[in-house]
């Protein structure tokens, strides 16, 4: 075996760099991807990756650029230099909405959008599909709907709602990757918020299970000027601070105290299940960071994620009535965004471990866009156009995240490609119990690869937004970094030049193997 090379038993006896490949009667079918730059086991280096076309697993890694002559004649070999070979991204927070709301999104469109951006695994949230993933029967209905439609691998979260605590352990056995609950109205009636009593019951059921309990952490503090208690649409405050079409009015109605109050409530219950990992989804407010840091220092197993939009968009730049930016928790100020980046790039333990899309689409008409922004919507002008309180909340960005982070990282000048792989591949895989299979280019892992041109640019427009509804705050922006190919288990599924490999249909699998405890 060559220096700086790793291999499993599948390649032993077949040959080495020094002696070329030994003469054997049968060579294992393999595909080889190589480049002068690859992120292998979290580090940027030259790399040659050997993937079994039988198992789809990486069988050998060389930390050097091997020539095609080092492999059996006829071996499929591509040198992508100087483009970077990256692990396929794991987007651990996506709403695919099928069945029930497929006019918003679906497995086919959502996973194609993911593949376009080098995402090879998405984890589907328990809402906004109908039915939600709150029972085993509902999970089976969702997986049935997904059959034959997934262009990348798809895992599933379960949901916690009032009264479903006895469904939680069976859902673990059926392969859900974790559970999510809302501490505030979710915006859809089939997924009601949980009380502290409901959380206690869920913790009792999941205390010793190999899973993660996650929360949409917003609650209205006891004394507040806001009555905007609905995550998606809500009444404005009794005395709004300004016009309902002004983003600042909406931001004022959902201060950071919503998040800190909810996180304090969660932390007050953590002692009930001390071994159960807890997780805060889509953390927006930097005011919550000290609470999480103190809790981790005290031994509480809690982590958080933030989103591409909180790291790249700022309240000061959101124009009148541009409800494409509405989400909850809200996009906050530029100084808050800077604080999130500062936390993520700490040299010691950051409380923010992962970055995800929280792709939460809807049909464009539900965004109530004013006419000058509604280029993709054909409907009569509404009196409530541009009303941030009446518009549906959610940002569409699945498949754009790698380029969003790379663009912002280049502007900040202190973000490396290894940082992005840690946040969007290795840590997201670990968050959902896939750290032995996904999120890295290493022997034994799935051969999921994104070929990334870090110098190319593109404009976000309908042709580069592959999700179903072309309504996103990123439309019109120029982003740096282009995924030129996406490979799933050693098979190319997408090429920027040639499109999707339609022959044979989608290759994605449903990730339903029950989760096990991490070491």
C-alpha positions as CSV (number, residue, x, y, z in Angstrom):
1,X,0.0,0.0,0.0
2,X,1.3,3.4,-0.9
3,X,2.4,5.9,1.7
4,X,-0.4,8.1,3.1
5,X,-3.0,5.5,1.9
6,X,-5.8,3.8,3.6
7,X,-7.7,0.7,2.4
8,X,-10.1,-1.9,3.6
9,X,-9.8,-5.6,2.9
10,X,-11.6,-5.1,-0.4
11,X,-8.4,-3.9,-2.1
12,X,-5.8,-6.0,-0.4
13,X,-3.9,-8.1,-2.8
14,X,-5.0,-6.2,-5.8
15,X,-2.0,-3.9,-6.1
16,X,-0.2,-0.8,-4.9
17,X,1.1,2.5,-6.2
18,X,4.7,1.3,-6.3
19,X,4.1,-1.9,-8.1
20,X,1.1,-0.9,-10.2
21,X,-1.8,-3.4,-10.0
22,X,-1.0,-7.1,-9.8
23,X,-2.2,-9.4,-12.5
24,X,-5.4,-11.1,-11.4
25,X,-8.1,-12.9,-13.2
26,X,-10.8,-10.7,-11.8
27,X,-10.6,-7.1,-10.8
28,X,-13.3,-5.7,-8.4
29,X,-15.4,-3.2,-10.3
30,X,-14.4,0.3,-9.1
31,X,-14.7,3.9,-10.0
32,X,-11.8,6.3,-9.3
33,X,-12.1,10.0,-8.6
34,X,-9.0,12.1,-8.2
35,X,-7.9,15.7,-7.7
36,X,-5.0,17.8,-6.7
37,X,-7.4,19.0,-3.9
38,X,-9.8,16.9,-1.8
39,X,-11.1,17.2,1.7
40,X,-10.3,13.8,3.2
41,X,-11.1,13.1,6.8
42,X,-11.6,16.8,7.3
43,X,-8.3,18.0,5.8
44,X,-7.5,19.6,2.4
45,X,-4.9,17.5,0.5
46,X,-4.4,15.9,-2.8
47,X,-6.5,12.8,-3.1
48,X,-7.5,9.7,-5.0
49,X,-10.7,8.0,-4.0
50,X,-11.6,4.4,-5.0
51,X,-15.2,3.5,-4.8
52,X,-16.7,0.0,-5.2
53,X,-19.5,0.0,-7.9
54,X,-21.0,-3.0,-6.1
55,X,-21.3,-1.7,-2.6
56,X,-21.1,2.1,-3.3
57,X,-18.6,2.3,-0.5
58,X,-15.1,3.9,-0.5
59,X,-12.7,1.1,-0.5
60,X,-9.4,3.0,-0.6
61,X,-8.1,6.5,-0.1
62,X,-4.7,7.8,-1.3
63,X,-3.5,11.2,0.0
64,X,-1.9,11.8,-3.4
65,X,-2.9,12.2,-7.0
66,X,-2.4,8.8,-8.6
67,X,-2.4,8.4,-12.4
68,X,-4.9,6.2,-14.2
69,X,-2.0,3.8,-15.0
70,X,-2.0,2.8,-11.3
71,X,-5.4,1.1,-11.8
72,X,-6.5,-1.9,-13.9
73,X,-7.0,-1.2,-17.6
74,X,-10.5,0.1,-18.3
75,X,-11.1,1.4,-14.8
76,X,-13.4,4.5,-14.9
77,X,-11.1,7.3,-13.8
78,X,-11.6,11.0,-13.6
79,X,-9.0,13.6,-12.6
80,X,-11.0,16.7,-11.5
81,X,-8.0,18.9,-10.7
82,X,-8.0,21.7,-9.6
83,X,-11.6,21.4,-8.5
84,X,-12.1,20.2,-4.9
85,X,-13.5,16.7,-4.1
86,X,-15.8,17.2,-1.1
87,X,-18.0,14.8,0.9
88,X,-21.6,15.0,-0.2
89,X,-23.3,17.5,2.1
90,X,-25.8,16.3,4.7
91,X,-28.6,18.8,5.1
92,X,-30.1,17.9,8.4
93,X,-33.1,20.2,8.2
94,X,-35.4,20.1,5.1
95,X,-39.1,20.3,4.7
96,X,-40.1,18.1,1.7
97,X,-43.9,18.4,2.4
98,X,-44.9,15.1,0.8
99,X,-47.6,13.8,1.0
100,X,-50.2,16.4,1.6
101,X,-48.6,19.6,0.4
102,X,-46.8,18.6,-2.7
103,X,-47.7,21.9,-4.4
104,X,-45.2,23.4,-1.9
105,X,-42.4,20.8,-2.4
106,X,-42.0,17.1,-3.0
107,X,-39.4,14.3,-2.9
108,X,-38.6,14.6,-6.6
109,X,-38.1,18.3,-6.8
110,X,-36.6,18.8,-3.4
111,X,-34.0,16.0,-3.8
112,X,-33.0,17.2,-7.3
113,X,-32.5,20.7,-5.9
114,X,-30.3,19.1,-3.2
115,X,-28.2,17.2,-5.7
116,X,-27.7,20.4,-7.8
117,X,-25.9,21.8,-4.8
118,X,-23.8,18.8,-3.8
119,X,-26.2,17.7,-1.0
120,X,-26.3,13.9,-1.1
121,X,-28.4,13.3,2.1
122,X,-31.3,15.3,3.4
123,X,-33.3,14.7,6.6
124,X,-36.9,15.4,6.2
125,X,-38.7,17.3,9.0
126,X,-41.9,15.8,10.5
127,X,-44.0,18.7,9.2
128,X,-45.4,20.2,6.9
129,X,-46.5,17.0,5.2
130,X,-50.0,15.7,5.8
131,X,-50.0,13.6,7.8
132,X,-47.0,14.7,10.0
133,X,-44.5,12.1,11.1
134,X,-45.9,11.6,14.6
135,X,-46.9,8.0,14.4
136,X,-45.5,4.8,12.8
137,X,-48.4,4.7,10.5
138,X,-47.8,8.2,9.3
139,X,-44.1,7.5,8.8
140,X,-45.0,4.5,6.6
141,X,-47.4,6.7,4.6
142,X,-44.5,9.2,4.0
143,X,-42.0,6.5,3.0
144,X,-44.5,5.0,0.6
145,X,-44.9,8.4,-1.0
146,X,-41.1,8.7,-1.3
147,X,-40.6,5.5,-3.2
148,X,-38.8,6.0,-6.5
149,X,-38.7,9.8,-6.2
150,X,-35.5,10.5,-4.4
151,X,-32.4,11.7,-6.2
152,X,-30.3,11.7,-3.0
153,X,-30.6,9.7,0.2
154,X,-33.4,10.8,2.6
155,X,-33.8,10.2,6.3
156,X,-36.7,11.2,8.5
157,X,-37.3,12.9,11.8
158,X,-40.3,12.1,14.0
159,X,-42.4,14.7,15.7
160,X,-43.4,15.3,19.3
161,X,-46.9,16.7,19.8
162,X,-49.3,16.5,22.7
163,X,-50.4,12.9,23.3
164,X,-48.1,11.0,21.0
165,X,-45.4,10.0,23.6
166,X,-46.2,6.2,23.2
167,X,-45.4,6.5,19.5
168,X,-41.8,7.7,20.1
169,X,-40.0,4.5,20.9
170,X,-41.7,2.6,18.0
171,X,-40.6,5.4,15.7
172,X,-37.0,5.0,16.9
173,X,-37.3,1.3,16.0
174,X,-38.6,2.3,12.6
175,X,-35.5,4.3,11.9
176,X,-36.3,8.0,12.5
177,X,-33.1,10.0,13.0
178,X,-34.4,12.2,15.9
179,X,-37.5,14.1,17.1
180,X,-38.6,17.7,16.8
181,X,-41.2,19.6,18.8
182,X,-42.4,23.2,18.8
183,X,-42.6,25.4,22.0
184,X,-44.7,27.9,20.0
185,X,-47.5,27.5,17.5
186,X,-46.1,25.7,14.4
187,X,-48.5,27.4,11.9
188,X,-50.1,24.1,10.9
189,X,-53.0,22.7,12.9
190,X,-51.8,19.0,12.6
191,X,-48.6,19.8,14.4
192,X,-49.5,21.6,17.7
193,X,-47.0,23.0,20.1
194,X,-45.9,21.0,23.2
195,X,-46.1,22.1,26.8
196,X,-43.5,21.5,29.5
197,X,-45.7,18.5,30.6
198,X,-45.5,17.1,27.0
199,X,-41.7,17.5,27.0
200,X,-41.5,15.7,30.3
201,X,-43.4,12.7,28.9
202,X,-41.2,12.7,25.7
203,X,-38.0,12.8,27.8
204,X,-39.2,9.9,29.9
205,X,-39.8,7.8,26.8
206,X,-36.6,8.8,25.0
207,X,-34.2,9.0,28.0
208,X,-32.3,5.9,27.1
209,X,-32.9,5.8,23.3
210,X,-30.3,6.3,20.6
211,X,-31.8,9.5,19.3
212,X,-31.8,13.3,19.6
213,X,-34.6,15.5,21.0
214,X,-34.8,18.8,19.1
215,X,-36.8,22.0,19.6
216,X,-38.1,25.0,17.7
217,X,-37.1,27.2,20.6
218,X,-39.4,30.2,20.7
219,X,-41.8,31.1,23.5
220,X,-43.6,34.3,24.3
221,X,-42.1,35.7,27.6
222,X,-44.6,36.4,30.3
223,X,-44.4,40.2,29.7
224,X,-44.1,41.2,26.1
225,X,-45.5,43.7,23.6
226,X,-45.9,41.1,21.0
227,X,-48.9,38.8,20.3
228,X,-47.3,37.3,17.2
229,X,-47.3,33.8,18.6
230,X,-47.7,31.9,15.4
231,X,-44.6,30.8,13.6
232,X,-46.0,31.2,10.1
233,X,-48.7,33.8,10.1
234,X,-49.8,35.9,13.0
235,X,-51.7,38.9,14.2
236,X,-49.5,41.9,14.6
237,X,-48.9,43.4,18.0
238,X,-51.7,45.5,19.4
239,X,-49.5,48.5,18.9
240,X,-47.1,47.6,16.1
241,X,-43.9,49.7,16.0
242,X,-44.5,50.6,12.3
243,X,-46.1,49.6,9.1
244,X,-46.8,45.9,8.7
245,X,-44.9,45.9,5.4
246,X,-41.7,47.1,7.2
247,X,-39.4,44.3,8.2
248,X,-38.3,46.1,11.3
249,X,-41.9,46.0,12.6
250,X,-41.9,42.2,12.2
251,X,-38.5,41.9,13.8
252,X,-39.6,44.0,16.8
253,X,-42.5,41.6,17.3
254,X,-40.1,38.6,17.7
255,X,-37.2,39.8,19.9
256,X,-34.4,37.5,20.9
257,X,-36.1,37.0,24.3
258,X,-38.5,34.6,22.5
259,X,-35.5,32.3,22.0
260,X,-33.8,32.8,25.3
261,X,-37.0,32.2,27.2
262,X,-37.7,28.9,25.3
263,X,-34.1,27.7,25.7
264,X,-34.2,28.4,29.4
265,X,-37.4,26.3,29.7
266,X,-35.7,23.4,27.8
267,X,-32.6,23.6,30.0
268,X,-34.8,23.5,33.1
269,X,-36.0,20.1,32.1
270,X,-32.7,18.6,30.9
271,X,-32.0,16.9,34.2
272,X,-35.0,14.5,33.5
273,X,-33.0,12.8,30.8
274,X,-29.3,13.5,31.4
275,X,-28.1,11.1,28.7
276,X,-30.4,12.3,26.0
277,X,-28.8,14.6,23.5
278,X,-30.8,17.9,23.1
279,X,-30.6,20.2,20.1
280,X,-31.9,23.7,19.3
281,X,-32.9,24.0,15.6
282,X,-32.3,27.2,13.6
283,X,-30.7,29.3,16.3
284,X,-31.0,32.9,15.4
285,X,-30.3,35.0,18.4
286,X,-26.7,35.4,19.7
287,X,-28.2,36.4,23.1
288,X,-28.9,32.6,23.5
289,X,-25.3,31.6,23.2
290,X,-24.3,32.3,26.8
291,X,-27.1,30.1,28.0
292,X,-26.0,27.2,25.9
293,X,-22.4,27.7,26.8
294,X,-23.2,27.6,30.5
295,X,-25.3,24.5,30.1
296,X,-22.6,22.6,28.2
297,X,-20.1,23.6,30.8
298,X,-22.4,22.1,33.4
299,X,-22.5,18.8,31.5
300,X,-25.8,19.2,29.7
301,X,-25.8,17.4,26.3
302,X,-27.1,20.2,24.2
303,X,-26.1,21.5,20.8
304,X,-27.5,24.0,18.3
305,X,-27.6,24.6,14.5
306,X,-27.9,27.8,12.6
307,X,-29.0,28.4,9.0
308,X,-27.5,29.7,5.8
309,X,-29.9,32.7,5.9
310,X,-28.9,33.8,9.4
311,X,-25.3,33.8,8.2
312,X,-25.8,35.7,5.0
313,X,-28.9,37.9,5.2
314,X,-29.4,40.9,7.5
315,X,-32.4,42.8,8.7
316,X,-31.0,46.2,7.6
317,X,-31.0,45.1,4.0
318,X,-34.5,43.7,3.7
319,X,-36.7,45.9,1.6
320,X,-40.2,47.1,2.2
321,X,-42.7,44.2,1.7
322,X,-40.1,41.6,0.6
323,X,-41.7,38.7,2.5
324,X,-39.4,36.2,0.8
325,X,-37.2,37.0,3.9
326,X,-39.8,36.1,6.5
327,X,-39.0,33.1,8.7
328,X,-39.2,32.3,12.4
329,X,-37.0,32.9,14.3
330,X,-36.4,36.0,12.2
331,X,-33.4,37.1,10.3
332,X,-31.8,39.6,12.7
333,X,-29.3,42.4,12.4
334,X,-25.9,42.5,10.8
335,X,-24.3,42.7,14.2
336,X,-26.2,39.5,15.3
337,X,-25.0,37.8,12.1
338,X,-21.4,38.7,12.9
339,X,-21.9,37.3,16.4
340,X,-23.1,34.0,15.0
341,X,-20.0,33.8,12.8
342,X,-17.8,34.7,15.7
343,X,-19.3,31.9,17.8
344,X,-18.9,29.3,15.0
345,X,-15.2,30.2,14.5
346,X,-14.2,30.1,18.1
347,X,-11.0,28.1,18.7
348,X,-12.6,26.3,21.7
349,X,-15.9,24.6,21.9
350,X,-18.7,26.4,19.9
351,X,-22.3,25.8,20.9
352,X,-23.2,26.0,17.2
353,X,-22.2,22.7,15.7
354,X,-24.0,22.6,12.4
355,X,-25.3,24.7,9.5
356,X,-28.5,23.7,7.6
357,X,-30.9,25.1,5.1
358,X,-34.2,24.8,7.0
359,X,-35.6,24.7,3.5
360,X,-39.3,25.6,4.2
361,X,-41.0,26.4,1.0
362,X,-44.6,27.3,0.1
363,X,-46.5,28.3,-3.0
364,X,-45.4,31.9,-4.0
365,X,-48.9,33.3,-3.5
366,X,-48.7,32.5,0.3
367,X,-45.8,34.9,0.5
368,X,-48.1,37.8,-0.4
369,X,-45.4,39.4,-2.4
370,X,-46.0,43.0,-3.7
371,X,-46.4,43.1,-7.5
372,X,-42.9,44.3,-8.2
373,X,-41.5,41.2,-6.5
374,X,-44.1,38.7,-7.7
375,X,-42.6,37.8,-11.0
376,X,-43.5,34.2,-10.6
377,X,-47.0,34.6,-9.3
378,X,-50.0,35.3,-11.4
379,X,-52.7,36.7,-9.2
380,X,-54.7,39.9,-8.6
381,X,-53.1,42.5,-6.3
382,X,-54.0,41.9,-2.7
383,X,-54.7,44.5,0.0
384,X,-52.3,42.7,2.3
385,X,-49.5,42.4,-0.2
386,X,-46.1,42.7,1.5
387,X,-47.6,42.2,5.0
388,X,-44.9,40.4,7.0
389,X,-47.4,39.2,9.6
390,X,-49.9,37.7,7.1
391,X,-47.3,36.1,4.8
392,X,-46.2,32.5,5.3
393,X,-42.8,32.1,7.0
394,X,-40.0,30.0,5.5
395,X,-36.9,30.4,3.4
396,X,-36.2,28.3,0.3
397,X,-32.6,27.5,-0.2
398,X,-31.9,23.7,-0.4
399,X,-29.0,23.1,-2.8
400,X,-27.7,26.7,-2.5
401,X,-26.1,26.4,0.9
402,X,-22.6,25.4,0.0
403,X,-22.3,28.4,-2.4
404,X,-23.9,30.7,0.1
405,X,-21.4,29.8,2.8
406,X,-18.5,29.9,0.5
407,X,-19.5,33.3,-0.8
408,X,-19.9,34.7,2.7
409,X,-16.7,33.0,3.9
410,X,-14.7,34.5,1.1
411,X,-16.0,38.0,2.1
412,X,-15.0,37.4,5.7
413,X,-11.6,35.9,4.7
414,X,-11.3,33.6,7.6
415,X,-13.5,30.7,6.6
416,X,-11.9,27.6,5.0
417,X,-13.5,24.8,3.0
418,X,-12.6,22.5,5.9
419,X,-14.8,24.7,8.2
420,X,-17.8,24.3,5.8
421,X,-17.3,20.5,5.6
422,X,-17.2,20.3,9.4
423,X,-20.4,22.3,9.8
424,X,-22.4,20.8,6.8
425,X,-21.0,17.3,6.4
426,X,-19.2,15.7,9.4
427,X,-21.2,17.4,12.2
428,X,-24.6,17.1,10.5
429,X,-24.0,13.4,9.9
430,X,-23.1,13.0,13.5
431,X,-26.2,14.9,14.6
432,X,-28.4,12.3,13.0
433,X,-26.4,9.2,13.8
434,X,-24.9,8.7,10.3
435,X,-21.3,9.5,11.3
436,X,-20.1,6.0,10.3
437,X,-21.6,6.3,6.8
438,X,-22.0,9.9,5.7
439,X,-20.3,13.3,5.8
440,X,-16.7,12.2,5.1
441,X,-14.5,10.9,2.4
442,X,-12.9,7.9,4.3
443,X,-12.7,4.2,3.8
444,X,-16.0,2.4,4.6
445,X,-18.1,5.5,4.0
446,X,-20.6,5.9,1.2
447,X,-19.0,7.1,-2.0
448,X,-20.9,10.4,-1.9
449,X,-18.9,13.2,-3.5
450,X,-19.4,16.8,-4.6
451,X,-17.0,18.1,-7.2
452,X,-16.7,21.8,-6.3
453,X,-15.3,24.6,-8.4
454,X,-14.4,27.2,-5.8
455,X,-13.6,29.9,-8.3
456,X,-16.7,29.8,-10.5
457,X,-19.7,32.1,-10.0
458,X,-23.4,31.9,-10.9
459,X,-26.6,33.9,-10.5
460,X,-29.5,32.6,-8.5
461,X,-32.4,32.5,-10.9
462,X,-35.2,30.1,-11.8
463,X,-32.8,27.8,-13.7
464,X,-30.6,27.4,-10.7
465,X,-33.4,27.1,-8.1
466,X,-34.5,23.5,-8.7
467,X,-36.9,23.4,-5.8
468,X,-40.6,23.4,-6.9
469,X,-41.4,27.1,-6.3
470,X,-38.9,29.6,-7.5
471,X,-39.4,32.0,-4.6
472,X,-36.3,32.8,-2.5
473,X,-34.6,35.8,-1.0
474,X,-31.4,34.7,-2.9
475,X,-32.9,35.3,-6.3
476,X,-30.8,37.7,-8.3
477,X,-27.7,37.2,-6.1
478,X,-24.3,36.2,-7.5
479,X,-22.8,33.4,-5.5
480,X,-19.3,32.1,-5.7
481,X,-18.6,28.3,-5.9
482,X,-20.3,25.9,-8.3
483,X,-21.0,22.2,-7.8
484,X,-20.0,20.7,-11.2
485,X,-20.8,17.1,-10.4
486,X,-22.6,15.2,-7.6
487,X,-22.0,11.5,-7.0
488,X,-24.1,9.2,-4.8
489,X,-22.5,5.9,-3.7
490,X,-20.1,6.0,-6.6
491,X,-22.6,6.8,-9.3
492,X,-22.8,10.2,-10.9
493,X,-26.3,11.6,-10.4
494,X,-25.8,15.2,-11.6
495,X,-23.5,17.2,-13.8
496,X,-23.7,21.0,-14.2
497,X,-22.9,20.6,-17.9
498,X,-25.1,17.6,-18.7
499,X,-27.9,17.7,-16.1
500,X,-29.2,14.7,-14.3
501,X,-28.4,11.2,-15.1
502,X,-31.9,10.2,-16.0
503,X,-31.1,6.6,-17.1
504,X,-32.4,4.2,-14.5
505,X,-34.2,7.0,-12.6
506,X,-33.4,8.3,-9.1
507,X,-30.8,6.4,-7.1
508,X,-31.5,7.8,-3.7
509,X,-32.3,5.5,-0.8
510,X,-34.5,5.9,2.3
511,X,-32.3,5.8,5.4
512,X,-34.4,3.7,7.7
513,X,-31.9,1.5,9.5
514,X,-32.5,2.1,13.2
515,X,-30.1,4.5,14.9
516,X,-27.6,3.1,17.4
517,X,-25.9,4.8,20.3
518,X,-22.7,6.6,19.4
519,X,-19.4,5.6,21.0
